[in-house]
Amino acid sequence: MSRSAHPAGPRHADVLPEGHYAAPAEDLNALDPKVWAHTVGRDADGVVTVGGIAVTQLAEEYGTPAYVLDEADFRDRARAWRTAFGNDADVFYAGKAFLSRAVVRWLHEEGLNLDVCSGGELATALSAGMPAERIAFHGNNKSPEEIERAVRAGVGRIVLDSFQEIVRVAHIAQTLGKRQRVQIRITVGVEAHTHEFIATAHEDQKFGIPLAGGQAAEAVRRALQLDGLEVIGIHSHIGSQIFDMSGFEVAAHRVVGLLKDIRDEHGVELPEIDLGGGLGIAYTSDDDPREPHEIAKALTEIVTRECESARLRTPRISVEPGRAIVGPTAFTLYEVGTVKPLDGLRTYVSVDGGMSDNIRTALYDAEYSVALASRTSDAEPMLVRVVGKHCESGDIVVKDAFLPGDLAPGDLIAVPATGAYCRSMASNYNHVLRPPVVAVRDGEARVIVRRETEEDLLRLDVG
Ligand SMILES: *Cc1c(COP(=O)(O)O)cnc(C)c1O
């Protein structure tokens, strides 16, 4: 991430003189458990395996590129969040990170709730049997049709994002003869990314209603007057890929401050607060994310302390991790097509996918790691940039990494931690077909989202 506080190491080629890149200290064949899914390892031949299956076999059966998702790991992480927060809090998985019907069923079975932010995500959730009362509907511009579907379905909460939406949802609910449970999303003037947070004027964004200037209090005032709405709480989401808990500390302090004002003005203590998601994962060995139980403990303590000093009953907390659950559970498997050394610079390794299956590097300057997956090698490390096959020079998957110097076309390489915001943000740029998601568990693999075909593409093109 561009604002991360990583020390300049050998990964950061830009700060090193050309041609003098330090070789990496770590063994290139090693797979750091921090960035790989739990069941990933190498077999006796050195081939990377996941859920007991070799990637060479997966490539043969399902082709490349493919997202390979470790189902046991997904369930473990979902359960760890659920267990960490216990029965006094709710965990909503943020569906936008990656949603499919299999994922919805796993979440349901593991006792999690689900955030959706569009009619499409709502349809996916309902079609896979997630009970509507366990669904929260988010977004800054839900259409009247989407709102009506959500209210009719009986979603557990709608998170209101503007004054207009307060009236819109109230009207739709009332027309349907219902009283919709809602939270009001506010912006608390905190923005957090990775290792830093900023507590200044970050209300300058499209989401939420600013606490500043009394706007959030006014939103609550209006919502409380509308018969179609049951205001159950306040919602705050401060950023993404966060490691530093102090942003949540400030956010909780300000949200509780609003709850206190509401109590003083209206005589009601709202029963819930939602602190959003955004918890960070390890994309490279430099990242040190916290465990769910540490996060749960920290958040619970912060809210309890703030409520005690405001003499409020402690509300029920909810959190919305997306990346922290699904991110580490998948890797992208690519086949190397070309290896192009540029003298004195680096070697460009082209793979059979690229920015259409992982836009994060181009969009956010995200960092990833990469490993040779179809074999091990003792060759000297070489500095590489892993690039895709698209007609765009910014089509980079891994900006700076080391791979063995004997890397050749036909080798399989794997990029870990691509479970979140990769398939869900995938595009058809250059009419490249979106890869499948293959779930593996206990020696068995199955496709949970199939590979797109040219037929799929042409079916939409009705001209
Ligand atoms: C994106 C988002 C999340 C999930 O963020 P992660 O970084 O994936 O944990 C949770 N809540 C809201 C409101 C969001 O917009």
The ligand as an SDF file (V2000), in Angstrom:
LIG
                    3D

 15 15  0  0  0  0  0  0  0  0999 V2000
  -16.0190   -2.5620    2.4140 C   0  0  0  0  0  0  0  0  0  0  0  0
  -16.8000   -2.5440    3.6400 C   0  0  0  0  0  0  0  0  0  0  0  0
  -16.5800   -3.5310    4.5990 C   0  0  0  0  0  0  0  0  0  0  0  0
  -15.5400   -4.6030    4.4680 C   0  0  0  0  0  0  0  0  0  0  0  0
  -14.2500   -4.1100    4.3820 O   0  0  0  0  0  0  0  0  0  0  0  0
  -13.0110   -5.1150    4.4940 P   0  0  0  0  0  0  0  0  0  0  0  0
  -11.8330   -4.2400    4.2720 O   0  0  0  0  0  0  0  0  0  0  0  0
  -13.1770   -6.1270    3.4030 O   0  0  0  0  0  0  0  0  0  0  0  0
  -13.0700   -5.7380    5.8280 O   0  0  0  0  0  0  0  0  0  0  0  0
  -17.3750   -3.5160    5.7330 C   0  0  0  0  0  0  0  0  0  0  0  0
  -18.3390   -2.5720    5.9050 N   0  0  0  0  0  0  0  0  0  0  0  0
  -18.5660   -1.6250    4.9800 C   0  0  0  0  0  0  0  0  0  0  0  0
  -19.6450   -0.6430    5.2280 C   0  0  0  0  0  0  0  0  0  0  0  0
  -17.8140   -1.5590    3.8300 C   0  0  0  0  0  0  0  0  0  0  0  0
  -18.0500   -0.6060    2.9400 O   0  0  0  0  0  0  0  0  0  0  0  0
  1  2  1  0
  2  3  1  0
  2 14  2  0
  3  4  1  0
  3 10  2  0
  4  5  1  0
  5  6  1  0
  6  7  2  0
  6  8  1  0
  6  9  1  0
 10 11  1  0
 11 12  2  0
 12 13  1  0
 12 14  1  0
 14 15  1  0
M  END
$$$$
